[in-house]
């Protein structure tokens, strides 16, 4: 199975290399991209089958220093994350081929090359067996996605990309890296271990400082005030926005936070030294503030960006609560948010592709002309609000259950306020699209987006509903993570 594990990391990289040298017409490149994504999904599925049967799967690449190897191990959280990434890479590749060709984008070879490289780095991060390897691929992911953010090559794209790279690199170098060094100094190891690695004698104030450095050093989690790179990156094409928000970058952030809480600090220890106290309040404030800012955004992608910041903070909030129910909620919400949010960004790209509309105020009546796009958008929006039968309900339900069990009134209030705000900035869009009349209907722009764009949108929306009905895989992997 180590061959399968190596293949899971290398296949996207090989697809990316081919994209850089592919013919200019791109037909062969498109075939290789989709075929590579299909093969990758098959490989991840085979890994999941073996892992489910109890097989230990690992791959040691190189020993850098004692306790700091480039090594990969399949464990429940990494398995969950890699499965999500693999499915969304396939669907986002199909969508990107249709979108980028219809939009007549240039430099598609480099675009799909860096896109595939980002998937490779994300899979490597998901399976990293220690903090050192995770940090290496976390940084690689930052630099690989920079050309995607700046793909437009205009002034706005360059400015957004500069803010993107500046915030993510500075946060990781100034906070994340020192936290890793201090952890190694205290423990003598960087290996992930469920239950934590810090000695019981470690002073509480040291652990609190380290928890702050870790959480704010992982800028990809977009916890306020380290969030500003995310709205700035919205200058990128819609497939890149989907990659940033649903597939790789932000998910790598919250995955890393969750992995560190569970496997570096340990959830019981995290509560004991007071890590829960500060993180729950900071995450709760971020949820409400980001939702409030989203409410006043008229640009559709900006509203979705601030919605992402709020939804990511749910995962950080659950990690901060650090109870088994909350950790299960965090795991489920990572998956649910992935499918719901990618649906929303796919739909936003479809709207722009067909109607060149960016403003929410101009979406009235669009559901009658673009029923598939706006129908899928509605399902994705319901997932963000947390309304059944969408998977977004499940993660919030587990977090809510934990808050009720332990009578955490702050968390209950945050969940109530954020749900109301989510409904306030999503439901009017759905209502306006289907129950209001469209103004200034274009003469030559009837119908929905091309079928190659519509199919991935509908599939991700459908999966969001199916996950609500059949949540066995994410829930069972969450149980395995916690040893339940």
NORVENWO-V64073 format. One record per residue. N is the residue number from 1. RES is the residue in one small letter. OMEGA is omega in radians with two decimals (none if undefined). D_CENTER is the distance of its C-alpha to the mean C-alpha in whole Angstrom. Layout:
[[N/RES/OMEGA/D_CENTER] [N/RES/OMEGA/D_CENTER]]
This chain:
[[1/x/3.09/27] [2/x/3.08/26] [3/x/3.08/27] [4/x/-3.14/24] [5/x/3.08/21] [6/x/3.14/23] [7/x/3.14/22] [8/x/3.13/19] [9/x/-2.99/18] [10/x/-3.09/21] [11/x/3.10/21] [12/x/3.13/18] [13/x/3.11/20] [14/x/3.07/23] [15/x/3.12/22] [16/x/3.12/21] [17/x/3.12/24] [18/x/-3.12/26] [19/x/-3.13/24] [20/x/-3.08/26] [21/x/-3.07/29] [22/x/3.11/29] [23/x/-3.06/32] [24/x/-3.13/31] [25/x/2.95/31] [26/x/-3.10/28] [27/x/3.12/29] [28/x/3.11/29] [29/x/3.14/26] [30/x/3.13/24] [31/x/-3.14/26] [32/x/-3.14/25] [33/x/-3.12/21] [34/x/3.12/21] [35/x/3.11/23] [36/x/3.12/21] [37/x/3.09/18] [38/x/3.11/20] [39/x/3.14/22] [40/x/3.11/19] [41/x/3.10/18] [42/x/3.13/21] [43/x/3.12/21] [44/x/3.12/18] [45/x/3.11/20] [46/x/3.07/23] [47/x/3.13/21] [48/x/3.12/20] [49/x/-3.13/24] [50/x/-3.14/25] [51/x/-3.14/23] [52/x/3.12/24] [53/x/3.08/28] [54/x/-3.12/27] [55/x/3.07/27] [56/x/-3.05/26] [57/x/-3.13/25] [58/x/3.12/24] [59/x/3.10/25] [60/x/-3.05/26] [61/x/-3.10/26] [62/x/3.07/28] [63/x/-3.13/29] [64/x/3.07/29] [65/x/-3.11/31] [66/x/-3.12/32] [67/x/3.14/28] [68/x/-3.11/26] [69/x/2.87/26] [70/x/-3.04/23] [71/x/-3.12/23] [72/x/3.10/21] [73/x/3.09/21] [74/x/3.06/19] [75/x/-2.94/19] [76/x/-3.09/17] [77/x/3.09/14] [78/x/3.09/13] [79/x/3.12/15] [80/x/-3.09/12] [81/x/-3.11/9] [82/x/3.09/11] [83/x/3.10/12] [84/x/-3.11/9] [85/x/-3.10/9] [86/x/3.12/12] [87/x/-3.09/13] [88/x/3.05/10] [89/x/3.12/12] [90/x/-3.08/15] [91/x/-3.14/15] [92/x/3.07/13] [93/x/3.10/16] [94/x/3.13/19] [95/x/-3.09/17] [96/x/3.11/17] [97/x/3.13/21] [98/x/-3.08/22] [99/x/-3.04/21] [100/x/3.10/22] [101/x/3.14/25] [102/x/-3.14/26] [103/x/3.12/25] [104/x/3.10/27] [105/x/3.13/25] [106/x/3.08/26] [107/x/-3.10/25] [108/x/3.10/23] [109/x/3.13/24] [110/x/3.14/22] [111/x/-3.11/20] [112/x/3.07/19] [113/x/3.14/20] [114/x/3.09/17] [115/x/-3.14/15] [116/x/3.09/16] [117/x/3.13/16] [118/x/3.10/13] [119/x/3.13/12] [120/x/3.13/15] [121/x/-3.13/14] [122/x/3.10/10] [123/x/3.10/13] [124/x/3.09/15] [125/x/-3.10/13] [126/x/-3.08/12] [127/x/-3.12/16] [128/x/-3.06/17] [129/x/-3.09/20] [130/x/-3.09/20] [131/x/-3.13/19] [132/x/3.13/21] [133/x/3.12/19] [134/x/-3.14/16] [135/x/-3.14/17] [136/x/-3.09/18] [137/x/3.00/15] [138/x/3.13/13] [139/x/3.11/16] [140/x/3.14/16] [141/x/3.12/13] [142/x/-3.06/14] [143/x/3.14/17] [144/x/-3.10/16] [145/x/3.11/14] [146/x/3.12/16] [147/x/3.11/19] [148/x/3.11/16] [149/x/-3.11/16] [150/x/-3.02/20] [151/x/-3.11/20] [152/x/3.06/22] [153/x/3.05/25] [154/x/-3.07/26] [155/x/-3.12/27] [156/x/3.13/24] [157/x/-3.13/21] [158/x/3.13/23] [159/x/3.11/23] [160/x/3.14/19] [161/x/3.11/19] [162/x/3.10/21] [163/x/3.11/19] [164/x/-3.07/16] [165/x/-3.10/18] [166/x/-3.09/20] [167/x/-3.07/18] [168/x/-3.13/15] [169/x/-3.11/18] [170/x/3.14/21] [171/x/-3.12/18] [172/x/-3.12/18] [173/x/-3.07/22] [174/x/-3.05/23] [175/x/-3.04/21] [176/x/-3.10/19] [177/x/3.08/22] [178/x/3.11/25] [179/x/3.11/23] [180/x/3.13/23] [181/x/3.13/26] [182/x/3.11/28] [183/x/3.12/26] [184/x/3.14/28] [185/x/-3.08/31] [186/x/-2.98/31] [187/x/-3.08/30] [188/x/3.13/31] [189/x/3.03/28] [190/x/-3.11/24] [191/x/3.07/24] [192/x/3.12/21] [193/x/3.12/23] [194/x/-3.05/22] [195/x/3.05/25] [196/x/-3.07/24] [197/x/-3.09/26] [198/x/3.07/28] [199/x/-3.14/32] [200/x/-3.09/33] [201/x/-3.13/35] [202/x/-3.10/33] [203/x/-3.10/33] [204/x/-3.09/31] [205/x/3.09/31] [206/x/-3.14/30] [207/x/3.10/27] [208/x/3.11/26] [209/x/3.14/26] [210/x/3.13/24] [211/x/3.10/21] [212/x/3.14/21] [213/x/3.14/21] [214/x/-3.04/18] [215/x/-3.13/16] [216/x/3.04/17] [217/x/3.09/17] [218/x/-3.07/13] [219/x/-3.13/13] [220/x/3.07/9] [221/x/3.01/9] [222/x/3.05/11] [223/x/-3.13/13] [224/x/0.11/16] [225/x/-3.13/18] [226/x/-2.98/16] [227/x/-2.88/14] [228/x/3.08/16] [229/x/-3.01/15] [230/x/3.06/12] [231/x/3.14/15] [232/x/-3.11/17] [233/x/-3.11/14] [234/x/3.07/15] [235/x/-3.12/18] [236/x/3.08/16] [237/x/-3.08/17] [238/x/3.11/15] [239/x/3.09/14] [240/x/3.09/12] [241/x/3.10/11] [242/x/3.11/9] [243/x/-3.10/8] [244/x/-2.94/7] [245/x/-2.99/5] [246/x/-2.97/4] [247/x/-2.90/5] [248/x/-2.79/5] [249/x/-3.10/6] [250/x/3.10/4] [251/x/3.04/3] [252/x/3.13/6] [253/x/-3.10/7] [254/x/3.03/7] [255/x/-3.12/8] [256/x/3.10/11] [257/x/-3.12/12] [258/x/-3.14/13] [259/x/-3.12/14] [260/x/3.12/17] [261/x/-3.07/18] [262/x/-2.93/18] [263/x/3.05/20] [264/x/3.11/21] [265/x/-3.01/23] [266/x/-2.99/23] [267/x/3.11/22] [268/x/3.14/26] [269/x/-3.13/27] [270/x/3.07/24] [271/x/-3.03/26] [272/x/-3.07/29] [273/x/3.05/29] [274/x/3.11/27] [275/x/3.14/24] [276/x/-3.01/23] [277/x/-3.07/25] [278/x/-3.04/23] [279/x/3.12/20] [280/x/-3.12/20] [281/x/3.13/22] [282/x/3.13/20] [283/x/3.12/17] [284/x/3.10/19] [285/x/3.12/20] [286/x/3.12/17] [287/x/-3.06/16] [288/x/-3.12/19] [289/x/-3.13/20] [290/x/3.10/17] [291/x/3.13/18] [292/x/3.11/21] [293/x/3.11/20] [294/x/-3.07/18] [295/x/-3.06/21] [296/x/3.12/24] [297/x/3.07/22] [298/x/3.07/23] [299/x/-3.02/21] [300/x/-3.11/19] [301/x/3.08/16] [302/x/3.09/17] [303/x/3.11/17] [304/x/3.13/13] [305/x/3.14/12] [306/x/3.01/14] [307/x/3.11/12] [308/x/3.12/9] [309/x/3.13/11] [310/x/-3.09/12] [311/x/3.07/10] [312/x/-3.14/8] [313/x/3.02/12] [314/x/-3.14/12] [315/x/3.11/11] [316/x/3.08/13] [317/x/-3.14/15] [318/x/3.08/16] [319/x/3.12/15] [320/x/3.10/18] [321/x/2.98/20] [322/x/2.95/20] [323/x/3.13/22] [324/x/3.13/22] [325/x/-3.12/21] [326/x/3.13/18] [327/x/3.05/16] [328/x/3.09/17] [329/x/3.12/15] [330/x/-3.13/12] [331/x/-3.14/12] [332/x/-3.09/12] [333/x/3.06/10] [334/x/-3.13/7] [335/x/-3.10/8] [336/x/3.13/10] [337/x/3.13/7] [338/x/-3.10/6] [339/x/-3.13/9] [340/x/-3.07/11] [341/x/3.09/9] [342/x/3.05/9] [343/x/-3.12/13] [344/x/3.14/13] [345/x/3.00/12] [346/x/-3.12/14] [347/x/3.11/17] [348/x/3.09/17] [349/x/3.11/18] [350/x/3.12/20] [351/x/-3.12/22] [352/x/-3.12/23] [353/x/-3.04/24] [354/x/-3.00/26] [355/x/-3.09/27] [356/x/3.12/26] [357/x/3.06/25] [358/x/-3.02/23] [359/x/3.11/24] [360/x/-3.11/24] [361/x/-3.13/27] [362/x/-3.10/28] [363/x/-3.11/26] [364/x/3.08/29] [365/x/-3.05/31] [366/x/-3.14/28] [367/x/3.13/27] [368/x/-3.14/31] [369/x/-3.13/30] [370/x/-3.01/27] [371/x/-3.12/27] [372/x/3.14/24] [373/x/-3.06/22] [374/x/3.05/22] [375/x/3.09/23] [376/x/3.08/19] [377/x/3.13/18] [378/x/3.12/20] [379/x/3.09/18] [380/x/3.13/15] [381/x/3.09/16] [382/x/3.07/18] [383/x/3.11/15] [384/x/3.12/13] [385/x/-3.12/17] [386/x/-3.11/17] [387/x/3.04/20] [388/x/0.10/21] [389/x/3.08/21] [390/x/-3.08/17] [391/x/3.12/15] [392/x/3.11/14] [393/x/-2.97/17] [394/x/-3.13/17] [395/x/3.13/15] [396/x/3.13/16] [397/x/3.11/20] [398/x/3.12/19] [399/x/3.10/18] [400/x/3.13/21] [401/x/3.10/24] [402/x/-3.13/23] [403/x/3.13/24] [404/x/-3.11/27] [405/x/-3.08/28] [406/x/3.08/28] [407/x/3.11/29] [408/x/-3.01/27] [409/x/3.10/28] [410/x/3.13/26] [411/x/3.12/22] [412/x/3.14/24] [413/x/3.12/25] [414/x/-3.14/22] [415/x/3.14/20] [416/x/-3.10/23] [417/x/-3.08/23] [418/x/3.10/19] [419/x/3.10/20] [420/x/3.13/23] [421/x/3.10/21] [422/x/3.11/18] [423/x/-3.09/21] [424/x/-3.12/23] [425/x/3.06/21] [426/x/-3.06/20] [427/x/3.09/23] [428/x/3.10/25] [429/x/-3.13/23] [430/x/-3.14/24] [431/x/-3.12/27] [432/x/-3.10/28] [433/x/-3.03/27] [434/x/-3.02/29] [435/x/3.04/32] [436/x/-3.12/33] [437/x/3.11/35] [438/x/3.09/33] [439/x/3.08/35] [440/x/3.12/36] [441/x/-3.14/35] [442/x/-3.09/35] [443/x/-3.01/38] [444/x/-3.06/36] [445/x/3.11/33] [446/x/3.09/33] [447/x/-3.10/31] [448/x/-3.14/27] [449/x/3.12/25] [450/x/-3.05/26] [451/x/-3.13/26] [452/x/3.05/23] [453/x/-3.07/21] [454/x/-3.05/21] [455/x/3.11/21] [456/x/3.12/17] [457/x/-3.11/17] [458/x/-3.14/19] [459/x/-3.13/18] [460/x/3.09/14] [461/x/3.13/16] [462/x/3.14/19] [463/x/3.10/16] [464/x/3.09/15] [465/x/-3.13/18] [466/x/3.12/19] [467/x/3.06/17] [468/x/-3.10/19] [469/x/-3.08/22] [470/x/-3.08/21] [471/x/-2.97/18] [472/x/-3.02/20] [473/x/3.14/18] [474/x/-3.13/15] [475/x/-3.12/18] [476/x/3.08/20] [477/x/3.08/18] [478/x/3.10/17] [479/x/3.13/21] [480/x/3.12/21] [481/x/-3.08/19] [482/x/3.14/22] [483/x/-3.13/25] [484/x/none/25]]
